[in-house]
Amino acid sequence: MELEQRDTEKGLNRRQLRMNIRRQEILKVAARLFAEVGYERTTLEMIASELGLSQPALYYYVASKEDVLAQLFEDILQRIIGRTEEDISSVKSADHQLQLLIKAHVASLCQYPEGKAFILYESHLLSLRTPEILEMRDRYQQIVESILNTGIEQGIFPVTNVKLATFALLGALNWIPRWFSIDGSSSQEMIGNFYAQFLTNALINSPEALTLP
């Protein structure tokens, strides 16, 4: 009985692994089509055709084109959050934590084509306002705000408006995929290191009097 149960569990794990691999293939192809053709002009039929799948088979993994975009968004945010939480878990200083977060953010958004699709169609996705997307977005913003608040407590960041500082940081980072090219002279590692140093130093050296009128 126990042997049959273990065999059943192994079979389920293999099936789940195959399904996850196929799901990632679908998201990869969809992201490329969104980036190259445009979200509005991309159809589920085009995605299925690229993968050699029938549309009914595709519907087994995704419910709609909006669902594909939502899964892309969630995957990228989860990747950033997971790497950030792991990297900063043993780091005490807020400036170092912020640099690690920025590098994780840049590394994820500079992955083509997912990062480009993420940024180009983020506003469309957020207009759907699904609870899962909003919760994940808010969770990430809270991580950034927590790091900034820690930096204020440690006397590192003379910031008076944490929420605006968070929006400024994320706005600067989220613009990168609009101009980044994998064939360009700057690698994502170089860009990540530059932005980590530049934006962290900007916060450290921000004038204390910089407040809203």
MDAnalysis code that builds the backbone (N, CA, C; Angstrom):
import MDAnalysis as mda
import numpy as np

u = mda.Universe.empty(639, n_residues=213, atom_resindex=np.repeat(np.arange(213), 3), trajectory=True)
u.add_TopologyAttr("name", ["N", "CA", "C"] * 213)
u.add_TopologyAttr("resid", np.arange(1, 214))
u.add_TopologyAttr("resname", ["MET", "GLU", "LEU", "GLU", "GLN", "ARG", "ASP", "THR", "GLU", "LYS", "GLY", "LEU", "ASN", "ARG", "ARG", "GLN", "LEU", "ARG", "MET", "ASN", "ILE", "ARG", "ARG", "GLN", "GLU", "ILE", "LEU", "LYS", "VAL", "ALA", "ALA", "ARG", "LEU", "PHE", "ALA", "GLU", "VAL", "GLY", "TYR", "GLU", "ARG", "THR", "THR", "LEU", "GLU", "MET", "ILE", "ALA", "SER", "GLU", "LEU", "GLY", "LEU", "SER", "GLN", "PRO", "ALA", "LEU", "TYR", "TYR", "TYR", "VAL", "ALA", "SER", "LYS", "GLU", "ASP", "VAL", "LEU", "ALA", "GLN", "LEU", "PHE", "GLU", "ASP", "ILE", "LEU", "GLN", "ARG", "ILE", "ILE", "GLY", "ARG", "THR", "GLU", "GLU", "ASP", "ILE", "SER", "SER", "VAL", "LYS", "SER", "ALA", "ASP", "HIS", "GLN", "LEU", "GLN", "LEU", "LEU", "ILE", "LYS", "ALA", "HIS", "VAL", "ALA", "SER", "LEU", "CYS", "GLN", "TYR", "PRO", "GLU", "GLY", "LYS", "ALA", "PHE", "ILE", "LEU", "TYR", "GLU", "SER", "HIS", "LEU", "LEU", "SER", "LEU", "ARG", "THR", "PRO", "GLU", "ILE", "LEU", "GLU", "MET", "ARG", "ASP", "ARG", "TYR", "GLN", "GLN", "ILE", "VAL", "GLU", "SER", "ILE", "LEU", "ASN", "THR", "GLY", "ILE", "GLU", "GLN", "GLY", "ILE", "PHE", "PRO", "VAL", "THR", "ASN", "VAL", "LYS", "LEU", "ALA", "THR", "PHE", "ALA", "LEU", "LEU", "GLY", "ALA", "LEU", "ASN", "TRP", "ILE", "PRO", "ARG", "TRP", "PHE", "SER", "ILE", "ASP", "GLY", "SER", "SER", "SER", "GLN", "GLU", "MET", "ILE", "GLY", "ASN", "PHE", "TYR", "ALA", "GLN", "PHE", "LEU", "THR", "ASN", "ALA", "LEU", "ILE", "ASN", "SER", "PRO", "GLU", "ALA", "LEU", "THR", "LEU", "PRO"])
u.atoms.positions = np.array([
    [0.828, -1.210, 0.000],
    [0.000, 0.000, 0.000],
    [0.860, 1.257, 0.000],
    [1.879, 1.265, 0.888],
    [2.768, 2.426, 0.962],
    [3.548, 2.585, -0.338],
    [3.953, 1.448, -0.941],
    [4.700, 1.486, -2.199],
    [3.838, 2.075, -3.308],
    [2.566, 1.678, -3.347],
    [1.656, 2.219, -4.365],
    [1.464, 3.723, -4.176],
    [1.392, 4.158, -2.911],
    [1.219, 5.583, -2.625],
    [2.431, 6.389, -3.080],
    [3.637, 5.822, -2.810],
    [4.860, 6.522, -3.241],
    [4.927, 6.610, -4.754],
    [4.547, 5.516, -5.426],
    [4.550, 5.524, -6.894],
    [3.564, 6.556, -7.437],
    [2.401, 6.655, -6.770],
    [1.397, 7.641, -7.185],
    [1.927, 9.058, -7.000],
    [2.581, 9.316, -5.865],
    [3.143, 10.644, -5.589],
    [4.236, 10.991, -6.585],
    [5.086, 10.004, -6.931],
    [6.131, 10.250, -7.926],
    [5.522, 10.590, -9.279],
    [4.430, 9.862, -9.627],
    [3.765, 10.142, -10.889],
    [3.173, 11.530, -10.928],
    [2.580, 11.957, -9.813],
    [2.012, 13.300, -9.735],
    [3.093, 14.351, -9.818],
    [4.223, 14.131, -9.157],
    [5.329, 15.092, -9.197],
    [5.875, 15.237, -10.606],
    [6.021, 14.111, -11.310],
    [6.515, 14.175, -12.693],
    [5.525, 14.925, -13.580],
    [4.243, 14.665, -13.350],
    [3.208, 15.347, -14.135],
    [3.216, 16.841, -13.858],
    [3.355, 17.222, -12.595],
    [3.407, 18.636, -12.233],
    [4.624, 19.311, -12.836],
    [5.751, 18.585, -12.855],
    [6.973, 19.133, -13.446],
    [6.781, 19.377, -14.937],
    [6.183, 18.404, -15.634],
    [5.933, 18.567, -17.076],
    [4.998, 19.735, -17.334],
    [3.972, 19.857, -16.498],
    [3.019, 20.957, -16.662],
    [3.692, 22.303, -16.434],
    [4.579, 22.384, -15.442],
    [5.264, 23.642, -15.160],
    [6.216, 24.015, -16.291],
    [6.899, 23.010, -16.841],
    [7.796, 23.265, -17.976],
    [7.002, 23.786, -19.170],
    [5.864, 23.155, -19.451],
    [5.034, 23.587, -20.565],
    [4.483, 24.995, -20.321],
    [4.079, 25.269, -19.082],
    [3.565, 26.600, -18.753],
    [4.630, 27.661, -18.991],
    [5.866, 27.380, -18.596],
    [6.950, 28.330, -18.810],
    [7.218, 28.533, -20.298],
    [7.092, 27.472, -21.088],
    [7.257, 27.599, -22.545],
    [6.173, 28.499, -23.124],
    [4.958, 28.342, -22.643],
    [3.848, 29.171, -23.119],
    [4.094, 30.635, -22.780],
    [4.516, 30.895, -21.553],
    [4.762, 32.275, -21.136],
    [5.915, 32.893, -21.923],
    [6.935, 32.111, -22.212],
    [8.087, 32.613, -22.965],
    [7.669, 33.026, -24.378],
    [6.929, 32.158, -25.039],
    [6.468, 32.458, -26.400],
    [5.513, 33.642, -26.391],
    [4.606, 33.663, -25.429],
    [3.643, 34.769, -25.348],
    [4.357, 36.091, -25.118],
    [5.345, 36.105, -24.220],
    [6.085, 37.337, -23.941],
    [6.789, 37.841, -25.191],
    [7.364, 36.929, -25.977],
    [8.048, 37.338, -27.212],
    [7.058, 37.933, -28.203],
    [5.909, 37.302, -28.348],
    [4.893, 37.830, -29.269],
    [4.343, 39.166, -28.784],
    [4.132, 39.300, -27.475],
    [3.663, 40.582, -26.937],
    [4.671, 41.683, -27.234],
    [5.978, 41.357, -27.096],
    [7.025, 42.352, -27.295],
    [7.222, 42.684, -28.773],
    [7.067, 41.691, -29.652],
    [7.363, 41.891, -31.071],
    [6.135, 42.303, -31.877],
    [5.001, 41.691, -31.603],
    [3.795, 41.936, -32.392],
    [2.874, 42.935, -31.700],
    [2.898, 42.908, -30.365],
    [1.995, 43.745, -29.593],
    [0.943, 42.891, -28.917],
    [0.570, 43.287, -27.732],
    [-0.417, 42.512, -26.968],
    [-1.763, 42.441, -27.688],
    [-2.200, 43.582, -28.213],
    [-3.513, 43.635, -28.837],
    [-3.600, 42.732, -30.064],
    [-2.498, 42.612, -30.817],
    [-2.515, 41.846, -32.067],
    [-2.176, 40.380, -31.862],
    [-1.657, 40.040, -30.695],
    [-1.338, 38.646, -30.408],
    [-2.615, 37.899, -30.020],
    [-2.773, 36.704, -30.558],
    [-3.938, 35.878, -30.226],
    [-3.473, 34.576, -29.581],
    [-4.394, 33.929, -28.887],
    [-4.072, 32.625, -28.312],
    [-3.786, 31.607, -29.414],
    [-4.429, 31.778, -30.555],
    [-4.172, 30.888, -31.683],
    [-2.719, 31.012, -32.144],
    [-2.182, 32.240, -32.166],
    [-0.784, 32.447, -32.542],
    [0.150, 31.782, -31.541],
    [-0.159, 31.924, -30.259],
    [0.677, 31.313, -29.215],
    [0.660, 29.796, -29.354],
    [-0.536, 29.232, -29.548],
    [-0.663, 27.780, -29.691],
    [0.099, 27.287, -30.920],
    [-0.003, 28.034, -32.023],
    [0.660, 27.637, -33.265],
    [2.181, 27.611, -33.101],
    [2.724, 28.611, -32.408],
    [4.173, 28.664, -32.179],
    [4.665, 27.439, -31.418],
    [3.809, 26.915, -30.541],
    [4.194, 25.787, -29.694],
    [3.774, 24.443, -30.262],
    [3.065, 24.457, -31.393],
    [2.575, 23.212, -31.967],
    [1.468, 22.593, -31.143],
    [0.681, 23.453, -30.467],
    [-0.419, 22.986, -29.643],
    [-1.753, 23.327, -30.299],
    [-2.764, 22.545, -29.976],
    [-4.123, 22.924, -30.368],
    [-4.624, 23.944, -29.364],
    [-5.618, 24.736, -29.745],
    [-6.155, 25.720, -28.805],
    [-6.782, 25.067, -27.575],
    [-7.515, 23.946, -27.726],
    [-8.021, 23.280, -26.518],
    [-6.896, 22.864, -25.569],
    [-5.771, 22.425, -26.116],
    [-4.635, 22.037, -25.275],
    [-4.059, 23.255, -24.560],
    [-4.023, 24.396, -25.256],
    [-3.514, 25.620, -24.642],
    [-4.404, 26.062, -23.489],
    [-5.728, 25.906, -23.662],
    [-6.671, 26.314, -22.623],
    [-6.514, 25.480, -21.350],
    [-5.827, 24.367, -21.449],
    [-5.563, 23.558, -20.269],
    [-4.616, 24.281, -19.313],
    [-3.778, 25.201, -19.876],
    [-2.771, 25.898, -19.081],
    [-3.141, 27.352, -18.803],
    [-3.847, 27.982, -19.724],
    [-4.222, 29.387, -19.551],
    [-5.681, 29.574, -19.917],
    [-6.347, 30.487, -19.215],
    [-7.773, 30.691, -19.444],
    [-8.046, 31.717, -20.531],
    [-7.122, 32.678, -20.708],
    [-7.332, 33.760, -21.661],
    [-6.010, 34.475, -21.898],
    [-6.029, 35.427, -22.818],
    [-4.823, 36.218, -23.063],
    [-4.481, 37.057, -21.836],
    [-5.510, 37.562, -21.160],
    [-5.283, 38.325, -19.925],
    [-4.639, 37.459, -18.858],
    [-5.031, 36.196, -18.813],
    [-4.454, 35.252, -17.853],
    [-2.978, 35.035, -18.143],
    [-2.605, 34.969, -19.418],
    [-1.193, 34.818, -19.801],
    [-0.395, 36.014, -19.287],
    [-0.904, 37.214, -19.531],
    [-0.213, 38.425, -19.092],
    [-0.113, 38.469, -17.568],
    [-1.180, 38.057, -16.902],
    [-1.175, 38.045, -15.436],
    [-0.135, 37.071, -14.901],
    [-0.038, 35.902, -15.522],
    [0.955, 34.926, -15.078],
    [2.369, 35.427, -15.313],
    [2.586, 36.129, -16.421],
    [3.902, 36.736, -16.676],
    [4.259, 37.731, -15.580],
    [3.312, 38.597, -15.271],
    [3.495, 39.616, -14.247],
    [3.824, 38.968, -12.903],
    [3.048, 37.963, -12.535],
    [3.247, 37.299, -11.250],
    [4.597, 36.592, -11.190],
    [4.984, 35.943, -12.278],
    [6.269, 35.233, -12.301],
    [7.437, 36.193, -12.102],
    [7.408, 37.329, -12.799],
    [8.511, 38.282, -12.690],
    [8.566, 38.891, -11.306],
    [7.416, 39.307, -10.777],
    [7.402, 39.889, -9.436],
    [7.845, 38.874, -8.384],
    [7.384, 37.624, -8.535],
    [7.774, 36.594, -7.570],
    [9.273, 36.326, -7.639],
    [9.826, 36.396, -8.849],
    [11.261, 36.194, -9.023],
    [12.042, 37.302, -8.316],
    [11.588, 38.549, -8.485],
    [12.258, 39.676, -7.835],
    [12.140, 39.567, -6.319],
    [10.919, 39.302, -5.840],
    [10.687, 39.215, -4.399],
    [11.491, 38.073, -3.785],
    [11.455, 36.895, -4.425],
    [12.163, 35.735, -3.894],
    [13.655, 35.961, -3.800],
    [14.243, 36.519, -4.883],
    [15.679, 36.759, -4.867],
    [16.041, 37.837, -3.856],
    [15.226, 38.888, -3.780],
    [15.507, 39.980, -2.841],
    [15.474, 39.484, -1.407],
    [14.414, 38.759, -1.047],
    [14.283, 38.274, 0.326],
    [15.428, 37.338, 0.693],
    [15.852, 36.522, -0.260],
    [16.972, 35.620, 0.009],
    [18.280, 36.394, 0.166],
    [18.502, 37.385, -0.714],
    [19.762, 38.125, -0.699],
    [19.912, 38.988, 0.547],
    [18.807, 39.603, 1.005],
    [18.933, 40.563, 2.102],
    [18.726, 39.930, 3.473],
    [18.420, 38.628, 3.507],
    [18.086, 37.983, 4.783],
    [19.216, 38.068, 5.809],
    [20.457, 38.069, 5.342],
    [21.592, 38.103, 6.272],
    [22.332, 39.439, 6.242],
    [21.715, 40.444, 5.587],
    [22.354, 41.760, 5.456],
    [21.673, 42.737, 6.406],
    [22.449, 43.475, 7.169],
    [21.905, 44.382, 8.178],
    [21.755, 45.817, 7.678],
    [22.729, 46.319, 6.927],
    [22.704, 47.724, 6.528],
    [21.707, 47.949, 5.400],
    [20.889, 48.987, 5.541],
    [19.832, 49.258, 4.574],
    [20.374, 49.629, 3.206],
    [21.494, 50.326, 3.143],
    [22.033, 50.714, 1.837],
    [22.463, 49.482, 1.038],
    [23.032, 48.501, 1.728],
    [23.421, 47.261, 1.047],
    [22.182, 46.472, 0.631],
    [21.168, 46.443, 1.491],
    [19.915, 45.778, 1.150],
    [19.296, 46.390, -0.101],
    [19.295, 47.712, -0.172],
    [18.703, 48.395, -1.315],
    [19.474, 48.087, -2.593],
    [20.793, 48.044, -2.504],
    [21.591, 47.711, -3.682],
    [21.268, 46.308, -4.190],
    [21.101, 45.364, -3.274],
    [20.763, 43.995, -3.672],
    [19.382, 43.936, -4.314],
    [18.435, 44.688, -3.765],
    [17.099, 44.724, -4.353],
    [17.145, 45.295, -5.765],
    [17.878, 46.378, -5.944],
    [17.967, 47.008, -7.268],
    [18.586, 46.047, -8.281],
    [19.624, 45.336, -7.890],
    [20.266, 44.383, -8.804],
    [19.317, 43.252, -9.173],
    [18.530, 42.768, -8.203],
    [17.558, 41.712, -8.483],
    [16.475, 42.217, -9.427],
    [16.043, 43.452, -9.227],
    [15.011, 44.066, -10.063],
    [15.507, 44.198, -11.508],
    [16.702, 44.725, -11.669],
    [17.257, 44.919, -13.006],
    [17.473, 43.584, -13.709],
    [18.000, 42.601, -12.987],
    [18.260, 41.291, -13.587],
    [16.981, 40.660, -14.115],
    [15.884, 40.811, -13.385],
    [14.610, 40.218, -13.803],
    [14.002, 40.965, -14.984],
    [14.025, 42.297, -14.940],
    [13.396, 43.076, -16.005],
    [14.221, 43.117, -17.285],
    [15.506, 42.792, -17.193],
    [16.344, 42.794, -18.392],
    [16.334, 41.434, -19.096],
    [15.553, 40.504, -18.590],
    [15.406, 39.231, -19.284],
    [14.450, 39.420, -20.446],
    [14.935, 39.185, -21.654],
    [14.095, 39.357, -22.844],
    [13.475, 38.007, -23.198],
    [12.184, 37.992, -23.558],
    [11.299, 39.143, -23.772],
    [10.389, 39.466, -22.579],
    [10.507, 38.683, -21.493],
    [9.556, 38.835, -20.388],
    [9.552, 40.251, -19.818],
    [10.738, 40.804, -19.581],
    [10.826, 42.121, -18.972],
    [10.193, 43.205, -19.829],
    [10.430, 43.140, -21.137],
    [9.870, 44.152, -22.035],
    [8.341, 44.066, -22.052],
    [7.816, 42.844, -22.126],
    [6.360, 42.673, -22.125],
    [5.776, 43.149, -20.805],
    [6.469, 42.876, -19.726],
    [6.027, 43.280, -18.386],
    [5.819, 44.787, -18.308],
    [6.797, 45.537, -18.791],
    [6.744, 46.996, -18.697],
    [5.784, 47.593, -19.716],
    [5.813, 47.095, -20.941],
    [4.971, 47.674, -21.985],
    [3.483, 47.537, -21.663],
    [3.110, 46.443, -20.979],
    [1.689, 46.181, -20.766],
    [1.312, 46.121, -19.295],
    [2.169, 46.684, -18.437],
    [1.871, 46.707, -17.005],
    [0.597, 47.489, -16.712],
    [0.435, 48.652, -17.361],
    [-0.743, 49.477, -17.077],
    [-2.023, 48.754, -17.497],
    [-1.963, 48.026, -18.624],
    [-3.139, 47.265, -19.064],
    [-3.468, 46.182, -18.050],
    [-2.435, 45.527, -17.553],
    [-2.647, 44.453, -16.593],
    [-3.221, 44.982, -15.287],
    [-2.664, 46.082, -14.800],
    [-3.137, 46.636, -13.538],
    [-4.574, 47.148, -13.651],
    [-5.010, 47.462, -14.876],
    [-6.389, 47.917, -15.047],
    [-7.377, 46.793, -14.747],
    [-6.902, 45.540, -14.837],
    [-7.762, 44.408, -14.516],
    [-7.985, 44.307, -13.013],
    [-6.970, 44.794, -12.237],
    [-7.060, 44.895, -10.781],
    [-7.473, 43.579, -10.110],
    [-6.833, 42.474, -10.521],
    [-7.107, 41.208, -9.846],
    [-6.465, 41.238, -8.462],
    [-7.090, 40.624, -7.466],
    [-6.549, 40.662, -6.101],
    [-5.126, 40.125, -6.006],
    [-4.827, 39.063, -6.781],
    [-3.500, 38.458, -6.711],
    [-2.427, 39.432, -7.199],
    [-2.709, 40.121, -8.293],
    [-1.740, 41.059, -8.857],
    [-1.528, 42.237, -7.919],
    [-2.623, 42.794, -7.415],
    [-2.511, 43.938, -6.521],
    [-1.794, 43.562, -5.228],
    [-2.081, 42.381, -4.712],
    [-1.436, 41.935, -3.478],
    [0.069, 41.792, -3.669],
    [0.478, 41.201, -4.801],
    [1.900, 41.005, -5.051],
    [2.609, 42.339, -5.296],
    [1.958, 43.234, -6.030],
    [2.541, 44.558, -6.263],
    [2.720, 45.307, -4.947],
    [1.682, 45.274, -4.112],
    [1.749, 45.970, -2.833],
    [2.803, 45.357, -1.916],
    [2.934, 44.043, -1.973],
    [3.946, 43.370, -1.143],
    [5.346, 43.833, -1.522],
    [5.591, 43.962, -2.824],
    [6.914, 44.396, -3.262],
    [7.172, 45.839, -2.853],
    [6.188, 46.701, -3.020],
    [6.353, 48.086, -2.603],
    [6.625, 48.179, -1.104],
    [5.988, 47.312, -0.323],
    [6.208, 47.303, 1.119],
    [7.632, 46.886, 1.466],
    [8.214, 45.980, 0.672],
    [9.607, 45.576, 0.901],
    [10.530, 46.769, 0.691],
    [10.295, 47.509, -0.397],
    [11.114, 48.694, -0.680],
    [10.961, 49.722, 0.438],
    [9.717, 49.989, 0.825],
    [9.467, 50.968, 1.886],
    [10.102, 50.536, 3.206],
    [10.071, 49.245, 3.492],
    [10.675, 48.735, 4.723],
    [12.177, 48.974, 4.738],
    [12.827, 48.757, 3.595],
    [14.271, 48.998, 3.501],
    [14.568, 50.484, 3.712],
    [13.775, 51.348, 3.103],
    [13.990, 52.787, 3.258],
    [13.768, 53.220, 4.704],
    [12.731, 52.691, 5.337],
    [12.479, 53.030, 6.743],
    [13.614, 52.559, 7.637],
    [14.147, 51.384, 7.336],
    [15.298, 50.887, 8.093],
    [16.489, 51.814, 7.901],
    [16.684, 52.273, 6.657],
    [17.784, 53.199, 6.380],
    [17.634, 54.508, 7.118],
    [16.391, 54.974, 7.280],
    [16.140, 56.202, 8.042],
    [16.491, 55.977, 9.512],
    [16.069, 54.824, 10.060],
    [16.361, 54.503, 11.452],
    [17.861, 54.356, 11.696],
    [18.574, 53.850, 10.690],
    [20.023, 53.666, 10.826],
    [20.801, 54.943, 10.541],
    [20.090, 56.013, 10.168],
    [20.749, 57.272, 9.866],
    [21.456, 57.296, 8.529],
    [21.041, 56.411, 7.625],
    [21.701, 56.309, 6.315],
    [20.983, 57.150, 5.263],
    [19.655, 57.078, 5.252],
    [18.869, 57.786, 4.251],
    [18.137, 58.972, 4.885],
    [18.508, 60.190, 4.543],
    [17.785, 61.369, 5.058],
    [16.527, 61.634, 4.237],
    [15.633, 60.651, 4.208],
    [14.420, 60.733, 3.387],
    [13.244, 61.120, 4.272],
    [12.436, 62.051, 3.804],
    [11.294, 62.512, 4.589],
    [9.961, 61.977, 4.074],
    [9.948, 61.451, 2.856],
    [8.713, 60.906, 2.291],
    [9.039, 59.557, 1.646],
    [8.845, 58.498, 2.426],
    [9.233, 57.158, 1.989],
    [8.430, 56.695, 0.779],
    [7.143, 56.997, 0.749],
    [6.303, 56.534, -0.353],
    [6.729, 57.165, -1.677],
    [6.990, 58.468, -1.674],
    [7.445, 59.123, -2.903],
    [8.818, 58.612, -3.321],
    [9.689, 58.380, -2.355],
    [11.015, 57.841, -2.669],
    [10.891, 56.453, -3.300],
    [9.946, 55.655, -2.807],
    [9.706, 54.323, -3.366],
    [9.229, 54.424, -4.806],
    [8.268, 55.318, -5.069],
    [7.763, 55.507, -6.430],
    [8.879, 55.977, -7.368],
    [9.744, 56.859, -6.866],
    [10.845, 57.368, -7.696],
    [11.815, 56.244, -8.054],
    [12.145, 55.413, -7.077],
    [13.056, 54.289, -7.323],
    [12.471, 53.313, -8.342],
    [11.235, 52.896, -8.114],
    [10.622, 51.917, -9.000],
    [10.383, 52.491, -10.392],
    [10.060, 53.781, -10.457],
    [9.880, 54.414, -11.757],
    [11.166, 54.404, -12.569],
    [12.288, 54.712, -11.908],
    [13.585, 54.703, -12.594],
    [13.943, 53.300, -13.067],
    [13.700, 52.305, -12.231],
    [14.055, 50.928, -12.569],
    [13.148, 50.367, -13.665],
    [11.864, 50.675, -13.582],
    [10.922, 50.108, -14.545],
    [11.043, 50.707, -15.939],
    [11.784, 51.805, -16.064],
    [11.982, 52.396, -17.394],
    [13.093, 51.670, -18.170],
    [13.948, 50.937, -17.471],
    [15.111, 50.309, -18.109],
    [14.737, 49.409, -19.290],
    [13.740, 48.511, -19.172],
    [13.432, 47.627, -20.306],
    [12.991, 48.358, -21.566],
    [12.587, 49.621, -21.450],
    [12.157, 50.373, -22.626],
    [13.332, 50.733, -23.537],
    [14.548, 50.813, -22.960],
    [15.701, 51.140, -23.794],
    [16.779, 50.052, -23.790],
    [16.704, 49.121, -22.859],
    [17.732, 48.087, -22.780],
    [17.688, 47.164, -23.997],
    [18.863, 46.820, -24.511],
    [18.981, 45.881, -25.627],
    [20.017, 44.819, -25.270],
    [19.666, 43.565, -25.499],
    [20.610, 42.486, -25.206],
    [21.839, 42.560, -26.114],
    [21.712, 43.288, -27.222],
    [22.839, 43.453, -28.145],
    [23.601, 44.750, -27.897],
    [23.185, 45.504, -26.872],
    [23.832, 46.780, -26.583],
    [25.188, 46.613, -25.902],
    [25.846, 47.723, -25.672],
    [27.194, 47.691, -25.096],
    [27.200, 47.451, -23.592],
    [26.054, 47.647, -22.932],
    [25.975, 47.474, -21.481],
    [25.177, 46.225, -21.141],
    [25.786, 45.330, -20.382],
    [25.101, 44.116, -19.969],
    [24.151, 44.430, -18.821],
    [23.252, 43.506, -18.522],
    [22.326, 43.739, -17.420],
    [23.079, 43.789, -16.092],
    [24.220, 43.066, -15.993],
    [25.021, 43.135, -14.769],
    [25.608, 44.533, -14.583],
    [26.128, 45.108, -15.670],
    [26.691, 46.459, -15.611],
    [25.615, 47.470, -15.239],
    [24.459, 47.333, -15.857],
    [23.357, 48.266, -15.576],
    [22.884, 48.115, -14.131],
    [22.762, 46.882, -13.680],
    [22.340, 46.637, -12.308],
    [23.308, 47.237, -11.306],
    [24.606, 47.056, -11.529],
    [25.616, 47.610, -10.622],
    [25.594, 49.137, -10.632],
    [25.440, 49.722, -11.830],
    [25.419, 51.180, -11.930],
    [24.208, 51.763, -11.204],
    [23.026, 51.216, -11.503],
    [21.808, 51.737, -10.875],
    [21.822, 51.522, -9.366],
    [22.358, 50.388, -8.922],
    [22.420, 50.123, -7.487],
    [23.263, 51.182, -6.783],
    [24.400, 51.511, -7.363],
    [25.278, 52.519, -6.755],
    [24.698, 53.923, -6.914],
    [24.206, 54.221, -8.097],
    [23.721, 55.568, -8.390],
    [22.496, 55.925, -7.550],
    [21.503, 55.046, -7.538],
    [20.264, 55.351, -6.820],
    [20.458, 55.316, -5.304],
    [21.284, 54.401, -4.824],
    [21.556, 54.356, -3.383],
    [22.289, 55.611, -2.942],
    [23.283, 56.020, -3.710],
    [24.016, 57.250, -3.371],
    [23.118, 58.477, -3.446],
    [22.169, 58.476, -4.395],
    [21.243, 59.603, -4.505],
    [20.403, 59.731, -3.235],
    [19.999, 58.604, -2.663],
    [19.228, 58.640, -1.426],
    [20.089, 59.048, -0.234],
    [21.299, 58.511, -0.186],
    [22.199, 58.837, 0.924],
    [22.518, 60.323, 0.948],
    [22.662, 60.905, -0.242],
    [23.064, 62.309, -0.349],
    [21.898, 63.257, -0.595],
    [20.670, 62.745, -0.458],
    [19.525, 63.625, -0.688],
    [19.425, 64.647, 0.435],
    [19.153, 65.922, 0.095],
    [19.056, 66.956, 1.128],
    [17.887, 66.706, 2.060],
    [18.118, 66.890, 3.334],
    [17.078, 66.645, 4.327],
    [15.876, 67.562, 4.131],
    [16.108, 68.705, 3.505],
    [15.020, 69.675, 3.319],
    [14.138, 69.352, 2.125],
    [14.460, 68.227, 1.424],
    [13.703, 67.882, 0.230],
    [12.351, 67.286, 0.633],
    [11.367, 68.158, 0.738],
    [10.026, 67.732, 1.136],
    [9.001, 68.360, 0.213],
    [7.787, 67.887, 0.334],
    [6.711, 68.482, -0.461],
    [6.403, 69.873, 0.064],
    [6.104, 70.832, -0.817],
    [5.757, 72.169, -0.360],
    [4.439, 72.173, 0.399],
])
